[in-house]
Amino acid sequence: MFSTILGQARPRHLLAAAFLSPALLFGLSSPASAADFGGNGNPATSCSNAYTVKSAPLVGSRGPTRGKVVGVLQLRWSWTCHGNWSRVVLYGNSGYSDTVNVEQIVESEGRRAGANDWIRPGSSGASSWTPFIRLANSQSTACVQAWASSDFNTLNYHTIGARVCA
């Protein structure tokens, strides 16, 4: 099965796996913040009273998730930090139990921030997010995009995704 996964993986997934392997050897359970880039900080600690500006469903394409909404991509905003960020929420009990590689990017005012996280939704679901981008103009258009990659309880590793702008 491992050779099947390698045969189907995109180069950036192989690179992510290469960085994750040492973490697994040392018993680290969550590499989330190590893969963040850009932005002005962590919205979980700096951006209170946040809300979703726009969202798009993440829809499965194969096996038990085919045609099912397994999560949502959200463009988030907070007046507290005057910033936008991307958040992916994967729903629990969505027909698969495997770890998911979530890659996401937020872009606005010529700047970009992103995250690459490995998460396991479990029965209660899970979420991951990018750093926020502080905006000079709250009316600036912001775009977020995300890719969720897993075998989703099938024989092949594959990717689903979404993009929204507001």
Backbone torsions as a table, in degrees:
resi	resn	phi	psi	omega
1	MET	NA	-38.4	-179.4
2	PHE	-59.4	-39.8	178.9
3	SER	-66.8	-32.1	176.4
4	THR	-65.7	-42.3	179.3
5	ILE	-63.2	-46.3	179.6
6	LEU	-62.7	-34.6	179.6
7	GLY	-67.9	-27.2	-177.1
8	GLN	-97.9	-14.6	-172.5
9	ALA	-74.8	144.6	173.3
10	ARG	-80.3	157.6	-178.1
11	PRO	-53.0	-39.3	-177.8
12	ARG	-69.1	-26.3	176.4
13	HIS	-71.5	-37.4	176.9
14	LEU	-64.9	-39.8	177.8
15	LEU	-63.8	-43.2	178.4
16	ALA	-62.5	-41.1	178.8
17	ALA	-64.0	-37.0	179.3
18	ALA	-64.2	-37.6	178.5
19	PHE	-75.4	-30.7	-178.6
20	LEU	-75.3	-32.6	-175.7
21	SER	-54.1	-47.5	177.5
22	PRO	-60.8	-35.3	179.0
23	ALA	-64.1	-39.2	178.8
24	LEU	-65.6	-37.5	179.8
25	LEU	-63.5	-32.9	-178.4
26	PHE	-95.1	4.5	174.1
27	GLY	79.6	18.3	177.6
28	LEU	-74.5	136.9	-175.2
29	SER	-99.0	-19.5	-175.4
30	SER	-142.5	103.6	179.5
31	PRO	-88.5	15.3	-168.6
32	ALA	-51.1	-57.6	-173.1
33	SER	-71.9	-20.7	-178.9
34	ALA	-67.1	-21.7	-176.9
35	ALA	-102.5	6.5	177.9
36	ASP	-77.8	148.7	175.4
37	PHE	-144.4	152.3	174.9
38	GLY	69.5	-172.6	176.2
39	GLY	79.3	-173.7	-174.7
40	ASN	-113.5	-1.0	178.4
41	GLY	150.5	-177.2	-177.9
42	ASN	-85.6	118.9	-179.2
43	PRO	-65.8	-23.6	-180.0
44	ALA	-66.6	-26.3	-179.3
45	THR	-108.7	-16.4	-173.7
46	SER	-116.1	-10.4	-169.8
47	CYS	-127.4	79.4	178.8
48	SER	-76.8	166.6	179.1
49	ASN	54.3	39.4	-179.5
50	ALA	-77.8	156.3	174.8
51	TYR	-146.2	162.1	179.8
52	THR	-86.2	123.7	179.6
53	VAL	-82.8	-44.1	-178.9
54	LYS	-155.4	151.4	-179.7
55	SER	-143.4	164.7	177.3
56	ALA	-145.1	141.0	-179.6
57	PRO	-73.9	149.9	169.5
58	LEU	-102.1	113.4	-172.8
59	VAL	-110.0	128.1	178.1
60	GLY	-62.8	152.7	-177.0
61	SER	-122.6	-7.7	-178.4
62	ARG	-146.5	163.1	172.9
63	GLY	54.5	-141.6	-174.6
64	PRO	-68.8	-12.8	-179.8
65	THR	-99.4	-3.1	-177.0
66	ARG	-53.9	120.4	177.5
67	GLY	78.8	-2.0	-179.8
68	LYS	-97.0	142.9	174.3
69	VAL	-78.9	113.4	-177.4
70	VAL	-100.5	-8.1	179.7
71	GLY	-178.5	-171.0	-178.4
72	VAL	-145.5	141.7	171.3
73	LEU	-97.5	132.0	-178.2
74	GLN	-125.7	135.7	167.2
75	LEU	-92.6	115.8	-175.0
76	ARG	-106.5	153.5	178.8
77	TRP	-142.2	147.0	171.8
78	SER	-142.6	133.1	175.2
79	TRP	-71.6	-25.8	-178.9
80	THR	-59.5	-47.3	-179.7
81	CYS	-102.5	-1.0	179.8
82	HIS	52.7	47.6	-174.9
83	GLY	-144.7	163.3	175.6
84	ASN	-113.3	152.7	172.4
85	TRP	-155.4	169.0	178.2
86	SER	-102.9	140.8	173.1
87	ARG	-136.3	135.6	173.7
88	VAL	-112.6	128.8	175.5
89	VAL	-114.5	119.8	174.9
90	LEU	-99.3	130.1	-177.1
91	TYR	-78.2	149.1	174.3
92	GLY	-78.0	161.1	177.9
93	ASN	51.6	45.9	-177.7
94	SER	-97.6	13.6	177.5
95	GLY	97.0	5.8	176.4
96	TYR	-149.0	159.6	-177.8
97	SER	-129.9	8.5	-173.4
98	ASP	-85.4	158.7	175.4
99	THR	-64.3	143.1	-177.9
100	VAL	-120.4	132.8	173.1
101	ASN	-88.6	117.3	-179.4
102	VAL	-110.1	117.4	175.3
103	GLU	-111.1	134.2	179.5
104	GLN	-149.6	153.4	-177.4
105	ILE	-138.5	142.0	169.9
106	VAL	-120.3	138.1	-179.9
107	GLU	-135.1	136.1	175.0
108	SER	-166.6	147.4	177.4
109	GLU	50.5	38.4	176.8
110	GLY	75.3	9.5	179.7
111	ARG	-119.2	162.2	-175.2
112	ARG	-145.0	144.5	172.7
113	ALA	-138.5	154.9	-178.0
114	GLY	-157.0	173.6	179.1
115	ALA	-150.1	150.6	175.0
116	ASN	-134.2	106.1	-174.2
117	ASP	-122.6	149.8	171.7
118	TRP	-108.5	117.6	-177.9
119	ILE	-131.7	154.5	176.7
120	ARG	-119.6	113.0	-175.2
121	PRO	-61.2	-38.7	-177.6
122	GLY	60.8	-167.7	-176.5
123	SER	-76.4	-22.4	-177.8
124	SER	-100.8	-0.2	-179.8
125	GLY	85.8	-179.7	-179.3
126	ALA	-161.8	161.9	178.1
127	SER	-141.7	160.1	173.8
128	SER	-146.8	160.5	-175.9
129	TRP	-150.9	165.4	176.4
130	THR	-93.7	167.1	166.8
131	PRO	-62.3	157.5	178.0
132	PHE	-86.1	156.1	173.7
133	ILE	-111.7	115.7	177.3
134	ARG	-72.4	128.4	-175.7
135	LEU	-100.3	144.0	173.5
136	ALA	-76.3	-30.6	-177.8
137	ASN	-130.9	115.6	-177.7
138	SER	-64.0	-13.1	178.5
139	GLN	-91.2	-0.7	179.6
140	SER	-63.8	143.5	175.8
141	THR	-71.8	137.3	174.8
142	ALA	-125.0	144.5	178.1
143	CYS	-127.4	142.3	174.3
144	VAL	-128.7	146.7	173.9
145	GLN	-143.3	151.4	-177.9
146	ALA	-147.5	152.2	175.8
147	TRP	-130.8	131.2	175.7
148	ALA	-115.0	121.3	-175.9
149	SER	-121.8	132.1	178.7
150	SER	-166.9	177.4	170.6
151	ASP	-86.9	-11.0	178.0
152	PHE	44.0	44.2	-179.6
153	ASN	59.8	34.3	173.1
154	THR	-120.1	-178.8	179.8
155	LEU	-83.0	-11.5	-175.9
156	ASN	-123.5	141.6	173.8
157	TYR	-75.8	127.4	179.0
158	HIS	-146.4	170.7	-171.4
159	THR	-126.0	138.2	170.4
160	ILE	-120.3	160.3	-178.0
161	GLY	-163.9	176.4	179.1
162	ALA	-158.4	164.2	177.7
163	ARG	-148.3	139.1	175.2
164	VAL	-142.1	151.9	176.0
165	CYS	-135.6	148.3	175.0
166	ALA	-152.2	NA	NA
